[in-house]
Amino acid sequence: MLREITALRSNRSNSRRWYTDADMDLYIWFVNQMPVRFQLTYNKKHEQQAVYWDNNDGFLHSRIQQDNRLDGKCYVSLTFLDQHEYDAVSVARNFLIGSECLDPTLADFIYARLLECPTNCMLNADPVPVAANA
């Protein structure tokens, strides 16, 4: 079940929030208390994947691969996924099961966006450093 990590909340306007459990992480960005972007990572123990939604830019779905390099940094690669690898119904259902601690209106909003994500929302990006010694 997703639980909020309250240390991430912004002090002034609660402009971002983070929820986590053993299999998922959910990051949400707000403007005027309205969600404008979120990232749901899932399958954390196996082939971790992520669905991104942005109010302006739409959807992105990618596989996440971490690579610890010799320079001591952890790099993340986002890779293309086969169109059949995104199962919107399964991802949305698993999110809904884990979202009991979220505000119901917010959970419904994210659930609806997850179902809207097309199977061809993919991006390929170069590795990006995310944290030193991660």
Residue frames as a rotation matrix with the C-alpha (Angstrom) as fourth column:
MET 1
0.582 0.813 0.000 0.00
0.813 -0.582 0.000 0.00
0.000 0.000 -1.000 0.00
LEU 2
-0.099 -0.608 0.788 1.37
0.556 -0.690 -0.463 3.40
0.825 0.393 0.406 -0.99
ARG 3
0.495 0.138 -0.858 2.39
0.834 -0.353 0.424 5.54
-0.244 -0.925 -0.290 1.98
GLU 4
0.849 -0.138 0.510 3.31
0.129 -0.882 -0.454 9.20
0.512 0.451 -0.731 1.78
ILE 5
-0.092 -0.913 -0.398 6.88
0.991 -0.045 -0.126 10.32
0.097 -0.406 0.909 2.47
THR 6
0.791 0.601 -0.111 6.04
0.611 -0.782 0.120 13.67
-0.015 -0.163 -0.987 4.02
ALA 7
0.120 -0.825 -0.553 9.64
0.445 -0.453 0.773 14.94
-0.888 -0.338 0.313 4.11
LEU 8
-0.620 -0.365 0.694 9.37
0.770 -0.113 0.628 15.68
-0.151 0.924 0.351 0.37
ARG 9
0.428 0.885 0.183 6.40
0.903 -0.429 -0.037 18.00
0.046 0.181 -0.982 0.67
SER 10
-0.452 -0.493 0.744 7.14
0.471 -0.840 -0.271 21.62
0.758 0.228 0.611 -0.14
ASN 11
-0.740 0.073 -0.668 6.63
0.639 -0.232 -0.733 23.92
-0.209 -0.970 0.125 2.80
ARG 12
-0.867 0.336 -0.367 4.64
-0.319 -0.942 -0.108 26.64
-0.382 0.023 0.924 1.10
SER 13
-0.130 0.881 -0.455 2.10
-0.975 -0.196 -0.101 25.10
-0.178 0.431 0.885 -1.24
ASN 14
0.065 0.095 0.993 2.57
-0.190 0.978 -0.081 21.32
-0.980 -0.184 0.082 -1.08
SER 15
0.303 0.069 -0.950 3.78
-0.890 -0.336 -0.308 21.53
-0.340 0.939 -0.040 -4.67
ARG 16
-0.118 -0.282 -0.952 5.04
-0.640 0.755 -0.144 17.94
0.759 0.593 -0.270 -4.78
ARG 17
0.379 0.294 0.878 4.32
-0.863 0.456 0.220 14.70
-0.335 -0.840 0.426 -3.00
TRP 18
-0.443 -0.583 -0.681 5.88
-0.706 0.695 -0.136 11.24
0.552 0.421 -0.720 -2.91
TYR 19
0.534 0.585 0.610 4.21
-0.798 0.588 0.135 7.94
-0.280 -0.559 0.781 -2.09
THR 20
-0.342 -0.729 -0.593 6.00
-0.821 0.539 -0.189 4.60
0.457 0.423 -0.782 -1.96
ASP 21
0.684 0.347 0.642 5.57
-0.621 0.739 0.263 0.91
-0.383 -0.578 0.721 -1.24
ALA 22
0.055 -0.738 0.673 7.53
-0.076 0.669 0.740 -2.26
-0.996 -0.092 -0.019 -2.01
ASP 23
-0.105 -0.043 0.994 6.52
0.835 0.539 0.112 -2.29
-0.540 0.841 -0.020 -5.68
MET 24
0.356 0.350 0.867 5.64
0.809 -0.580 -0.098 1.31
0.468 0.736 -0.489 -6.64
ASP 25
-0.576 -0.359 -0.734 6.76
0.613 -0.784 -0.097 4.91
-0.541 -0.506 0.672 -6.25
LEU 26
0.306 0.706 0.639 4.44
0.914 -0.406 0.012 7.78
0.268 0.581 -0.769 -7.09
TYR 27
-0.682 -0.479 -0.552 5.68
0.560 -0.828 0.025 11.34
-0.470 -0.292 0.833 -7.46
ILE 28
0.280 0.837 0.470 3.11
0.952 -0.304 -0.025 14.09
0.122 0.455 -0.882 -8.05
TRP 29
-0.866 -0.487 -0.114 3.70
0.491 -0.871 -0.008 17.75
-0.095 -0.063 0.993 -8.88
PHE 30
0.188 0.972 -0.140 1.01
0.960 -0.212 -0.182 20.36
-0.207 -0.100 -0.973 -8.21
VAL 31
-0.907 -0.228 0.353 0.29
0.275 -0.957 0.091 23.93
0.317 0.180 0.931 -9.26
ASN 32
-0.544 0.713 0.442 -2.37
-0.785 -0.619 0.033 25.69
0.297 -0.329 0.896 -7.21
GLN 33
-0.424 0.263 0.867 -3.14
-0.605 0.630 -0.487 22.33
-0.674 -0.731 -0.108 -5.56
MET 34
0.771 0.612 -0.175 -3.97
-0.526 0.456 -0.718 20.74
-0.360 0.646 0.674 -8.93
PRO 35
0.177 -0.738 0.651 -1.86
0.262 0.673 0.692 17.84
-0.949 0.048 0.313 -10.23
VAL 36
0.638 -0.036 -0.769 0.07
-0.659 -0.542 -0.521 18.89
-0.398 0.839 -0.370 -13.33
ARG 37
0.057 -0.668 -0.742 2.53
-0.730 0.480 -0.487 15.97
0.681 0.569 -0.460 -13.58
PHE 38
0.584 -0.027 0.812 3.13
-0.677 0.535 0.505 12.56
-0.448 -0.844 0.294 -12.10
GLN 39
-0.221 -0.653 -0.724 5.52
-0.773 0.570 -0.278 9.65
0.594 0.499 -0.631 -12.39
LEU 40
0.668 0.397 0.629 4.51
-0.679 0.672 0.297 6.15
-0.305 -0.626 0.718 -11.34
THR 41
-0.392 -0.762 -0.515 7.30
-0.819 0.544 -0.182 3.62
0.419 0.350 -0.838 -11.22
TYR 42
0.592 0.626 0.508 6.23
-0.763 0.638 0.102 0.02
-0.260 -0.448 0.855 -10.79
ASN 43
0.924 -0.268 -0.271 7.68
0.159 0.918 -0.365 -3.48
0.347 0.294 0.891 -10.85
LYS 44
0.605 -0.712 0.355 10.51
-0.779 -0.623 0.078 -2.18
0.166 -0.324 -0.932 -8.65
LYS 45
0.285 -0.496 0.820 11.73
-0.523 0.637 0.567 -5.69
-0.803 -0.590 -0.078 -7.79
HIS 46
0.322 -0.090 0.942 11.85
0.597 0.792 -0.129 -7.02
-0.734 0.604 0.309 -11.35
GLU 47
-0.477 -0.400 0.783 11.92
0.865 -0.372 0.337 -5.04
0.157 0.837 0.524 -14.60
GLN 48
-0.247 0.376 -0.893 11.22
0.536 -0.715 -0.449 -1.58
-0.808 -0.589 -0.025 -13.24
GLN 49
-0.424 0.231 0.876 9.09
0.816 -0.322 0.480 0.58
0.393 0.918 -0.052 -15.52
ALA 50
-0.641 0.194 -0.742 7.63
0.364 -0.774 -0.518 4.05
-0.675 -0.602 0.426 -15.30
VAL 51
0.059 0.701 0.711 4.62
0.946 -0.267 0.185 5.91
0.319 0.662 -0.679 -16.61
TYR 52
-0.791 -0.286 -0.540 4.99
0.426 -0.892 -0.153 9.67
-0.438 -0.351 0.828 -16.78
TRP 53
0.186 0.823 0.537 2.13
0.958 -0.274 0.088 12.06
0.219 0.498 -0.839 -17.35
ASP 54
-0.773 -0.369 -0.516 2.45
0.452 -0.891 -0.040 15.79
-0.445 -0.264 0.856 -17.85
ASN 55
0.161 0.935 -0.315 -0.49
0.405 -0.354 -0.843 18.13
-0.900 0.008 -0.436 -18.35
ASN 56
0.371 -0.082 -0.925 1.30
-0.639 -0.745 -0.190 19.85
-0.674 0.662 -0.329 -21.27
ASP 57
-0.386 -0.739 -0.552 3.41
-0.913 0.222 0.343 17.06
-0.131 0.636 -0.760 -22.76
GLY 58
0.485 0.672 -0.559 1.22
-0.734 0.661 0.158 14.00
0.476 0.334 0.814 -22.36
PHE 59
0.901 0.036 0.432 2.51
-0.290 0.791 0.539 10.50
-0.322 -0.611 0.723 -21.66
LEU 60
0.009 -0.893 -0.449 5.75
-0.849 0.230 -0.475 8.60
0.528 0.386 -0.757 -21.62
HIS 61
0.904 0.191 0.383 6.29
-0.371 0.797 0.477 4.95
-0.214 -0.573 0.791 -20.73
SER 62
0.264 -0.890 -0.372 9.75
-0.698 0.089 -0.710 3.51
0.665 0.448 -0.598 -20.30
ARG 63
0.755 -0.247 -0.607 11.80
0.508 0.806 0.304 0.74
0.414 -0.538 0.734 -18.75
ILE 64
0.714 -0.540 0.445 14.25
-0.672 -0.706 0.222 1.95
0.194 -0.458 -0.868 -16.12
GLN 65
0.707 -0.580 -0.405 17.67
0.536 0.813 -0.229 0.39
0.462 -0.055 0.885 -15.92
GLN 66
0.879 -0.457 0.140 20.20
-0.438 -0.653 0.617 1.44
-0.191 -0.604 -0.774 -13.30
ASP 67
0.636 -0.766 -0.098 23.89
0.495 0.502 -0.709 1.13
0.592 0.402 0.698 -13.99
ASN 68
0.865 -0.441 -0.238 26.51
0.018 -0.446 0.895 1.80
-0.501 -0.778 -0.378 -11.31
ARG 69
0.805 -0.581 0.118 29.56
0.073 -0.101 -0.992 3.20
0.589 0.807 -0.039 -13.09
LEU 70
0.128 -0.886 -0.446 33.20
0.883 0.307 -0.356 3.32
0.452 -0.348 0.821 -12.08
ASP 71
-0.517 -0.335 0.788 32.90
0.088 -0.936 -0.340 7.03
0.852 -0.106 0.513 -11.27
GLY 72
-0.932 0.122 -0.341 30.74
0.357 0.152 -0.922 6.09
-0.061 -0.981 -0.185 -8.25
LYS 73
-0.600 0.768 -0.225 27.54
-0.716 -0.641 -0.277 7.50
-0.357 -0.005 0.934 -9.71
CYS 74
-0.439 0.592 0.676 24.36
0.460 0.794 -0.397 5.66
-0.772 0.137 -0.621 -10.48
TYR 75
-0.850 0.161 -0.502 23.02
-0.492 -0.581 0.648 6.25
-0.187 0.798 0.573 -14.00
VAL 76
-0.115 0.883 0.454 19.50
0.088 0.465 -0.881 5.62
-0.989 -0.061 -0.132 -15.17
SER 77
-0.980 -0.113 -0.165 18.68
-0.158 -0.067 0.985 4.67
-0.123 0.991 0.048 -18.74
LEU 78
0.030 0.999 0.027 15.21
-0.421 0.037 -0.906 4.98
-0.907 0.016 0.421 -20.18
THR 79
-0.903 -0.417 0.101 14.66
-0.123 0.478 0.870 2.51
-0.411 0.773 -0.483 -23.01
PHE 80
-0.409 0.752 -0.517 12.05
-0.853 -0.115 0.508 1.93
0.323 0.649 0.689 -25.69
LEU 81
-0.544 0.346 0.764 9.41
-0.277 0.786 -0.553 -0.61
-0.792 -0.512 -0.332 -24.84
ASP 82
-0.924 0.344 0.167 7.57
0.327 0.486 0.810 -2.84
0.198 0.803 -0.562 -27.22
GLN 83
-0.575 0.756 0.314 4.05
-0.601 -0.650 0.465 -1.48
0.556 0.079 0.828 -27.73
HIS 84
0.277 0.747 -0.604 2.58
-0.101 0.648 0.755 -4.61
0.956 -0.148 0.255 -26.16
GLU 85
-0.497 -0.581 -0.645 4.58
0.558 0.356 -0.750 -4.25
0.665 -0.732 0.148 -22.94
TYR 86
-0.943 0.215 0.253 2.32
-0.329 -0.707 -0.626 -1.59
0.044 -0.673 0.738 -21.41
ASP 87
-0.464 0.824 -0.326 -0.81
0.660 0.567 0.492 -3.12
0.591 0.013 -0.807 -19.96
ALA 88
-0.623 0.210 0.754 -2.83
-0.331 -0.943 -0.010 -0.06
0.709 -0.256 0.657 -18.93
VAL 89
0.459 0.888 -0.018 -5.54
-0.392 0.221 0.893 -2.07
0.797 -0.403 0.450 -17.20
SER 90
0.468 -0.350 -0.811 -3.09
0.676 0.733 0.074 -4.09
0.569 -0.583 0.580 -15.12
VAL 91
-0.650 -0.753 0.097 -0.98
0.548 -0.553 -0.628 -1.06
0.526 -0.355 0.773 -14.13
ALA 92
-0.418 0.578 0.701 -4.08
-0.507 -0.788 0.348 0.99
0.754 -0.210 0.623 -13.26
ARG 93
0.624 0.675 -0.394 -5.62
-0.087 0.561 0.823 -1.88
0.777 -0.479 0.409 -11.28
ASN 94
0.109 -0.668 -0.736 -2.41
0.864 0.430 -0.261 -2.42
0.491 -0.608 0.624 -9.26
PHE 95
-0.793 -0.333 0.510 -2.21
0.124 -0.908 -0.400 1.32
0.596 -0.254 0.762 -8.61
LEU 96
0.013 0.903 0.430 -5.82
-0.539 -0.355 0.764 1.40
0.842 -0.242 0.482 -7.43
ILE 97
0.613 0.155 -0.775 -5.21
0.409 0.777 0.479 -1.50
0.676 -0.610 0.413 -5.03
GLY 98
-0.187 -0.829 -0.528 -2.20
0.940 0.005 -0.341 0.30
0.285 -0.560 0.778 -3.55
SER 99
-0.637 -0.119 0.762 -3.78
0.203 -0.979 0.017 3.75
0.744 0.165 0.648 -3.39
GLU 100
0.205 0.824 -0.528 -5.99
0.781 0.187 0.596 3.33
0.590 -0.534 -0.605 -0.31
CYS 101
0.003 -0.273 -0.962 -4.03
0.889 -0.440 0.128 5.98
-0.458 -0.855 0.241 1.63
LEU 102
-0.918 -0.287 0.274 -4.29
0.391 -0.779 0.490 8.61
0.073 0.557 0.827 -1.10
ASP 103
-0.499 0.774 -0.390 -7.04
-0.420 -0.610 -0.672 11.18
-0.758 -0.172 0.629 -1.22
PRO 104
-0.065 0.525 0.849 -9.80
0.511 0.748 -0.424 9.44
-0.857 0.406 -0.317 -3.24
THR 105
0.861 0.383 -0.334 -10.12
-0.040 -0.605 -0.796 12.33
-0.507 0.699 -0.505 -5.70
LEU 106
0.157 -0.903 -0.399 -6.38
-0.914 -0.286 0.289 12.27
-0.375 0.319 -0.870 -6.39
ALA 107
-0.544 -0.318 0.777 -6.32
-0.150 0.947 0.282 8.47
-0.825 0.037 -0.563 -6.69
ASP 108
0.386 0.777 0.497 -9.24
0.475 0.295 -0.829 8.58
-0.791 0.556 -0.255 -9.16
PHE 109
0.758 -0.163 -0.632 -7.48
-0.505 -0.759 -0.410 11.27
-0.413 0.630 -0.658 -11.20
ILE 110
-0.284 -0.955 -0.085 -4.27
-0.854 0.211 0.476 9.24
-0.437 0.208 -0.875 -11.51
TYR 111
-0.343 0.257 0.903 -6.17
0.164 0.963 -0.212 6.01
-0.925 0.075 -0.373 -12.17
ALA 112
0.725 0.687 0.037 -8.02
0.205 -0.164 -0.965 7.66
-0.657 0.708 -0.260 -15.06
ARG 113
0.478 -0.629 -0.613 -4.76
-0.839 -0.533 -0.107 9.02
-0.260 0.566 -0.783 -16.54
LEU 114
-0.492 -0.695 0.525 -3.12
-0.517 0.718 0.466 5.56
-0.701 -0.042 -0.712 -16.31
LEU 115
0.036 0.603 0.797 -5.99
0.453 0.701 -0.551 4.09
-0.891 0.381 -0.248 -18.32
GLU 116
0.874 0.325 -0.361 -5.61
-0.099 -0.608 -0.788 6.85
-0.475 0.725 -0.499 -20.95
CYS 117
0.006 -0.974 -0.228 -1.91
-0.611 -0.184 0.770 6.17
-0.791 0.135 -0.596 -21.58
PRO 118
0.774 0.263 -0.577 -1.50
-0.632 0.391 -0.669 4.88
0.050 0.882 0.469 -25.14
THR 119
0.825 -0.461 0.327 0.67
0.322 0.859 0.397 1.83
-0.464 -0.222 0.857 -25.75
ASN 120
0.401 -0.702 0.588 3.01
0.833 0.014 -0.553 3.82
0.380 0.712 0.591 -27.97
CYS 121
0.911 -0.124 0.394 4.11
-0.243 -0.932 0.268 6.50
0.334 -0.340 -0.879 -25.47
MET 122
0.692 -0.714 -0.104 7.80
0.700 0.628 0.340 5.73
-0.177 -0.308 0.935 -25.51
LEU 123
0.846 -0.533 0.018 11.09
-0.519 -0.831 -0.202 7.58
0.122 0.162 -0.979 -25.25
ASN 124
0.612 -0.762 -0.211 14.70
0.753 0.643 -0.139 6.57
0.242 -0.074 0.968 -25.58
ALA 125
0.904 -0.287 0.318 17.17
-0.344 -0.929 0.139 8.68
0.255 -0.235 -0.938 -23.65
ASP 126
0.005 -0.973 -0.231 20.87
-0.097 0.229 -0.968 8.67
0.995 0.027 -0.094 -22.88
PRO 127
0.093 -0.020 -0.995 21.91
0.893 0.444 0.075 7.62
0.441 -0.896 0.060 -19.36
VAL 128
0.290 0.093 0.952 21.39
-0.206 -0.966 0.157 10.36
0.935 -0.241 -0.261 -16.81
PRO 129
-0.735 -0.537 -0.414 23.20
0.292 0.300 -0.908 10.51
0.612 -0.788 -0.064 -13.44
VAL 130
0.310 0.940 0.145 20.67
0.152 -0.200 0.968 10.46
0.938 -0.278 -0.205 -10.62
ALA 131
0.926 -0.013 0.377 22.68
-0.365 -0.288 0.885 10.27
0.097 -0.958 -0.271 -7.43
ALA 132
-0.056 -0.994 -0.095 26.22
-0.749 0.105 -0.654 9.87
0.660 0.035 -0.750 -6.23
ASN 133
-0.891 -0.444 0.096 26.92
-0.406 0.682 -0.608 6.53
0.204 -0.581 -0.788 -4.58
ALA 134
0.022 0.974 0.226 23.32
-0.990 0.053 -0.131 5.38
-0.140 -0.221 0.965 -4.97
